[in-house]
Each structure stands twice: as C-alpha cells, then as structure tokens.
Amino acid sequence: MSDDRCRLGSDDVVIGLDLASAEHQAVVVTAAGKRLTRFRMPHTRAGLEELLRRTTPAALGRPGGARVFAFEATGHLWEAVAYVLRARGEPYVVVNPLATFRVREARQLSREKTDLTDAEQIAELCRIGLVTRTQLEARPYLALRRAWGEYVRLREERARLKVLVAHQLYGLFPEFLRVWADLLQPGALAVLRTGLTHAAMAALPLTEFVAQARAHGAGHRLWRDTLAQVHRAAAQTMACPDGLDVLAREVQRAVARIDMLTAHMTAVAAEIDSMLAELEEVPSLRPIPGLGWTSVAGLLAPVGAITKYHHGRQLIKLAGTNPSRRDSGQTVGHGQRMSHRGRAGLREVLYLATISCLQHNPRIRAGRA
C-alpha cells in the first residue's frame, strides 16, 4: 500500500470493523471482494489480541499477503483501537461515517442497518480505495484538541447560563439589563451575587448597597456611578413585586455556576497556553496581528500537525469551505456555496479570526479594500 491511498495486492485482506462499546463486529474480505470470515470480539485487550490472531494472513490461507484494518471514527472507541494497532505496527484507515451511510443506501434499498452490514460496507470502501490513510494525532496535538474541546464546552455552558439569567431578569428587574447589556461584566455579577430583589435594593441606603456590591466584587473595581444608577432604577422599576425572592435566589445560584465555569475556563486556558508553547506552528501564528491565543488554539486543535497535509485544498475541505455546485440536466446552478461538509468548529474559528484580523491587521484590511 502507498502512503496516501489504501491499495491492495491480490493476496491482501481487509478487516472491516464496526466498533461498539461492548463488542466489535469484524468482517474479513479479500482484495477481490470475497468474504473469508466474520466474527465478534469484546472491546477489551484480550478481544483485540483475538482480532490480531484470527486475522493474520497466514491463518487465512494467504501467507504472502498483508492486512489492513478499516473502521469508522466512532466516538473515542476508534482512538483506543488505533492506538493498539499503531503500537503493533499494523496499517489502518479511518472511514467517514457519511460514506458508509451512502454506500449502504446505494447497495441496499431496504436501508437495513446491522453491525454486519456496516462492517461489510467499511471493508468495501477500503477495498476499492475510497479512503485515505488516517493516523492518530501526535500526543501534543491530541492533548490540545481535547483541552480545546473542554474549553469550548465550558464557554457554551456559560453562555447558556447567561441567557437564562437574562430571561429571569426580565421578570425580576428588567431595568437591570439597561445598565449592563453584558451580564458577565464584574459590576453586573457583583450585584447579582448579593441575591437582592429590587425592593431590597431600594430599601438600602446607597452607601450600604455599594458596600454590599463591592463585597461581592471578587476583587474587581466597581464604579460607584454605575451602582448608583442601578440603585435608582430599583426604586422605579415596573417589575411585579410578587414571588421575586424565588427568582432572586435562582439568579444568585446561576451566577454561582457562572463563576465556577469561569474559574474552570481560566484553568483550562492556562493548560492550553502551556500546550501551545510545545507546537512548532505557534511561533508562525502568534505574531500575526489579530490572532489571539483562542484563535491559534481553535485553528490548531482540529487541524493538527500541518506537516501531514500535502496541499492547501485539504485544509479547505477539512473546514468545509470548498465551493459546491449543483447542476442537473439543463438546469445550471448559479453561484457556488460552501459545502459545509467539514468541521463546523473550525469554520467558526476562521470566521471570528477573520473579523479580528480585519480590525487589527493592516495588511489584511488593505487587501480587503
């Protein structure tokens, strides 16, 4: 087999695997498409040892041949299997699940789906060469990808809580949102941490209200004028006074979860920053005006080592920004939209990085003009 494509000799065999959390289905086919055997093995070290033992070309009556394993990128299962195969020096390819689905639809109009049929489709895709060689990322890139994934999930959860707090404030104290449009500002969080209703705020003297807010400021500087504006709005709010204690406590607990998520994000950000120091691509990206550490990490996490790509078109396809045209008969598609058949997270980072560079990078801004 070459380094780029899965090409088989006449005596080679393909082992298609349908991975699952409990046990895997294996189907062994020849380069001509003949099925030699099929069996199941548990997702354990002993099960993988059995897989390697039962699929040796010699055990299959093909002592002069080689073997290649093929499986889908199913959750984290494929990484464990790939790690064992790489340690043993066994070649493997990773199949796109969408390709398996399309081939199964084309070959079986009944749309029957079983572990056996999936394993056969995976082996067939590898046999006819419609897959490319895929390998596990090197340790620093894999660690960055997982840390970046955690950071993104924490950020999304904090954004969800921010929306929840805003919705509850419409009933608790709607004028609050006129003072702080961004509820993640230190002053807004400090006031919400107090758990006071608008009636309790208005009943307090301004000096005492400011003192309570600053006591919950978590070390941030709070502007007295802004706090005074909130204090005046609390006395003039149109919110219904009934049942506000419950809403105030809910908002207070939501803000506590926001604080916890922010602390976790800070810790993960420090880990990511130390990981970026180990990657050789970072010194070329960090000096670019407009690219912060989040843009650099968000680009490298899904892309991995840049040296494994042979052409820029591979990166375009990975992001799903390649143009897609639709023609049928005499109907000619006008315009070529992005295919969006790539990693959505990478497209999001590219978009935000582009906006940032248009604002802060004079060369890119000049190119736009």
C-alpha positions in Angstrom: 0.0 0.0 0.0 1.2 3.5 -0.7 1.3 6.2 1.9 -1.7 8.2 0.6 -4.2 5.6 -0.6 -5.3 2.2 0.6 -4.2 0.0 -2.3 -4.3 -3.8 -2.1 -2.3 -6.6 -3.6 -4.0 -9.8 -4.9 -3.2 -11.7 -1.7 -4.0 -8.9 0.8 -7.1 -8.8 3.0 -9.2 -6.1 4.5 -10.7 -6.3 8.0 -13.7 -4.1 8.3 -14.7 -3.3 11.9 -18.0 -2.0 13.2 -17.0 -0.6 16.6 -19.2 -0.6 19.7 -18.7 0.0 23.4 -19.3 -3.7 24.3 -18.1 -5.7 21.3 -16.9 -5.2 17.7 -18.1 -6.9 14.5 -15.3 -7.9 12.2 -15.6 -8.9 8.5 -12.6 -10.1 6.6 -12.7 -9.8 2.8 -10.1 -10.3 0.0 -8.9 -7.8 -2.5 -11.4 -9.3 -4.9 -14.3 -8.7 -2.5 -14.8 -12.3 -1.3 -15.8 -12.6 2.3 -13.4 -15.0 4.2 -14.9 -14.9 7.7 -16.7 -12.8 10.2 -16.8 -12.8 14.0 -17.3 -10.7 17.1 -14.8 -9.8 19.8 -15.2 -7.9 23.0 -13.8 -4.4 23.4 -11.0 -5.5 25.7 -7.3 -6.1 25.4 -8.0 -9.8 25.1 -10.6 -9.1 22.4 -8.1 -7.1 20.3 -5.5 -9.8 20.8 -8.0 -12.3 19.4 -8.7 -10.0 16.5 -5.0 -9.8 15.6 -4.5 -13.5 16.0 -7.5 -14.5 13.8 -6.9 -12.1 11.0 -3.2 -12.9 10.2 -2.9 -13.6 6.5 -1.2 -17.0 7.3 -4.3 -18.0 9.4 -6.5 -17.1 6.5 -4.5 -19.1 4.0 -2.7 -16.2 2.4 0.8 -16.3 3.8 2.2 -14.0 1.2 -0.3 -11.2 1.7 -0.7 -8.3 4.1 -3.7 -6.9 6.0 -5.2 -3.5 6.7 -7.9 -2.6 9.2 -10.7 -0.2 8.5 -13.2 1.3 10.9 -15.3 4.5 11.4 -14.4 7.4 13.7 -16.9 6.3 16.3 -16.6 8.5 19.4 -13.4 7.6 21.4 -13.5 3.9 20.6 -11.6 4.2 17.3 -8.7 6.0 19.1 -8.3 3.1 21.5 -8.3 0.6 18.7 -6.0 2.7 16.5 -3.6 3.1 19.4 -3.2 -0.7 19.8 -2.8 -1.2 16.0 -0.2 1.6 15.8 1.8 0.1 18.7 1.8 -3.2 16.8 2.8 -1.6 13.5 -0.5 -2.6 11.8 -1.8 -0.4 9.0 -5.3 1.0 9.4 -7.6 3.6 7.8 -10.5 5.6 9.2 -13.7 5.7 7.2 -16.0 8.7 7.1 -19.4 7.5 8.6 -21.2 9.5 5.9 -19.5 7.5 3.2 -20.6 4.2 4.9 -24.2 5.5 5.1 -24.3 6.5 1.4 -22.8 3.2 0.2 -25.3 1.2 2.3 -28.2 3.2 0.9 -27.0 2.6 -2.7 -26.4 -1.1 -2.2 -29.5 -1.9 0.0 -32.6 -0.1 -0.9 -34.3 -1.5 2.1 -32.0 0.6 4.3 -31.3 -2.3 6.6 -28.7 -1.5 9.2 -26.9 -4.1 11.2 -23.4 -4.4 12.6 -22.6 -6.9 10.0 -23.7 -4.8 7.1 -21.8 -1.8 8.4 -18.6 -3.8 8.8 -19.0 -5.1 5.2 -19.6 -1.5 3.8 -16.5 -0.3 5.7 -14.4 -3.2 4.3 -15.8 -2.5 0.8 -14.8 1.2 1.0 -11.3 0.3 2.0 -11.1 -2.5 -0.7 -12.0 -0.2 -3.6 -9.7 2.6 -2.3 -12.2 5.3 -1.4 -10.5 6.1 1.8 -7.3 7.9 2.7 -4.7 6.9 5.2 -5.5 8.5 8.6 -3.4 8.3 11.7 -3.7 9.3 15.3 -2.5 12.8 16.1 0.8 13.1 17.9 0.5 13.5 21.7 0.8 17.3 22.0 -1.8 17.9 19.2 -4.2 15.3 20.7 -3.9 16.9 24.1 -4.6 20.3 22.6 -7.7 19.0 20.8 -9.1 17.6 24.0 -8.3 20.6 26.1 -9.8 22.9 23.4 -12.9 20.8 23.3 -13.3 21.2 27.1 -12.8 24.9 26.8 -15.5 25.3 24.1 -18.0 23.2 26.1 -17.4 25.3 29.2 -17.8 28.5 27.2 -21.1 27.3 25.7 -22.4 26.3 29.1 -21.6 29.7 30.5 -23.3 31.4 27.5 -26.4 29.2 28.2 -26.5 30.3 31.8 -26.0 33.9 30.8 -29.1 33.7 28.6 -31.0 32.1 31.5 -30.1 34.9 33.8 -31.1 37.5 31.3 -34.5 35.8 30.8 -35.1 35.7 34.6 -34.1 39.3 34.9 -37.0 40.4 32.7 -39.3 39.3 35.5 -37.0 40.1 38.4 -35.6 43.5 37.5 -35.8 44.4 33.7 -34.2 47.8 34.1 -31.0 46.0 35.2 -30.4 45.0 31.6 -30.4 48.6 30.5 -27.5 49.4 32.8 -25.5 46.3 31.9 -26.1 44.8 28.5 -23.3 42.3 29.1 -24.2 40.3 32.3 -20.6 39.0 32.5 -19.3 42.4 33.5 -17.8 42.5 37.0 -20.3 45.0 38.3 -23.3 43.1 37.0 -22.1 39.9 38.5 -21.3 41.6 41.8 -24.8 42.9 42.2 -26.4 39.6 41.2 -24.3 37.7 43.7 -25.9 39.7 46.5 -29.3 37.9 45.8 -31.2 41.1 46.5 -34.6 41.9 44.9 -35.2 45.4 43.5 -37.3 46.2 46.6 -34.4 45.2 48.9 -32.0 47.3 46.9 -34.3 50.3 47.0 -34.7 49.9 50.8 -31.0 50.1 51.4 -29.1 53.4 51.6 -26.9 53.9 48.6 -23.7 53.7 50.7 -24.8 50.3 52.1 -25.8 49.0 48.7 -22.5 50.0 47.2 -20.7 48.3 50.1 -22.6 45.0 49.6 -22.0 45.1 45.9 -18.2 45.7 46.4 -18.1 42.9 49.0 -19.2 40.5 46.2 -17.0 42.1 43.6 -14.4 39.2 43.7 -11.6 41.7 43.8 -12.7 43.7 40.7 -13.1 47.5 40.8 -16.7 48.6 40.7 -17.8 52.1 39.6 -20.0 53.9 42.1 -21.8 55.9 39.5 -23.0 52.7 37.8 -24.1 51.2 41.1 -26.0 54.4 41.9 -27.7 54.1 38.5 -28.9 50.6 39.4 -30.0 51.8 42.8 -32.2 54.5 41.3 -33.7 52.1 38.8 -34.6 49.6 41.6 -36.8 52.3 43.2 -38.6 53.0 39.9 -38.9 49.5 38.3 -42.1 48.3 36.9 -41.5 44.6 37.8 -44.3 42.8 39.6 -43.3 42.5 43.3 -44.8 39.1 43.9 -42.6 36.0 44.1 -39.4 37.8 43.4 -37.5 36.1 46.2 -37.6 32.8 44.3 -36.3 34.5 41.1 -33.6 36.3 43.0 -32.3 33.0 44.6 -32.4 31.3 41.2 -30.4 34.1 39.6 -27.9 34.0 42.5 -27.4 30.3 42.1 -27.0 30.7 38.3 -24.3 33.3 38.8 -22.5 31.0 41.2 -22.4 28.4 38.4 -21.1 31.1 36.0 -18.4 31.9 38.5 -17.4 28.2 38.7 -17.4 27.8 34.9 -15.3 31.0 34.6 -12.7 29.6 37.1 -12.6 26.3 35.1 -12.2 28.2 31.9 -9.2 30.1 33.3 -7.6 26.9 34.5 -8.1 25.2 31.0 -6.8 28.3 29.3 -3.6 28.2 31.3 -3.2 24.5 30.3 -3.8 25.3 26.6 -1.3 28.1 26.7 1.4 25.7 28.0 0.5 23.2 25.3 0.8 25.8 22.6 4.4 26.5 23.7 5.3 23.0 22.5 3.9 23.2 19.0 6.1 24.3 16.1 3.3 26.1 14.2 2.6 28.6 17.1 5.7 30.9 16.5 4.4 31.5 13.0 0.8 32.2 14.0 1.2 34.2 17.3 2.9 37.3 15.8 0.1 37.8 13.3 -1.9 40.9 14.4 -5.5 40.0 15.2 -4.8 36.4 16.2 -5.1 35.8 19.9 -4.4 32.5 21.8 -8.0 31.4 21.3 -7.7 31.8 17.5 -4.4 29.9 17.4 -5.7 27.1 19.6 -9.0 26.9 17.8 -7.2 26.6 14.5 -4.6 24.0 15.5 -6.9 21.8 17.6 -8.9 20.4 14.7 -6.2 20.7 12.1 -3.3 19.1 14.0 0.2 19.0 12.6 0.4 21.0 9.4 3.1 18.7 8.0 0.6 15.9 7.4 -1.2 17.9 4.7 0.2 17.9 1.1 -1.9 20.7 -0.3 -3.9 23.7 0.9 -7.1 22.2 -0.7 -7.0 19.5 2.0 -7.4 22.2 4.7 -10.2 23.9 2.7 -12.0 20.6 2.5 -11.4 19.9 6.2 -13.2 23.1 7.1 -16.0 22.6 4.6 -15.4 25.9 2.9 -14.8 24.3 -0.5 -17.3 25.5 -3.1 -20.2 23.2 -4.0 -22.1 23.5 -7.3 -25.4 21.8 -8.2 -26.2 21.1 -11.9 -28.8 18.8 -13.3 -29.6 18.4 -17.0 -30.2 21.8 -18.5 -30.5 23.4 -15.0 -27.2 25.1 -14.2 -26.6 26.1 -10.6 -25.8 29.7 -10.2 -23.2 30.6 -7.6 -21.1 28.2 -5.6 -21.9 28.0 -1.9 -19.7 26.4 0.7 -20.2 22.7 1.0 -20.3 22.9 4.9 -19.2 19.2 4.8 -16.4 19.8 7.2 -15.7 20.8 10.8 -18.1 23.5 11.9 -16.0 24.4 14.9 -13.1 25.2 12.5 -15.3 27.4 10.3 -16.5 29.3 13.4 -12.9 30.0 14.5 -11.9 31.0 11.0 -14.8 33.4 10.8 -14.1 35.1 14.1 -10.3 35.2 13.4 -11.1 36.9 10.0 -13.2 39.5 11.7 -10.5 40.2 14.3 -7.8 40.4 11.6 -9.9 42.9 9.6 -10.0 45.1 12.6 -6.4 44.8 13.9 -4.3 43.6 10.9 -3.5 46.5 8.5 -2.3 44.2 5.7 -5.4 42.1 5.7 -7.6 45.3 5.9 -5.7 46.7 3.0 -6.3 43.6 0.9 -10.0 43.8 1.6 -10.1 47.3 0.1 
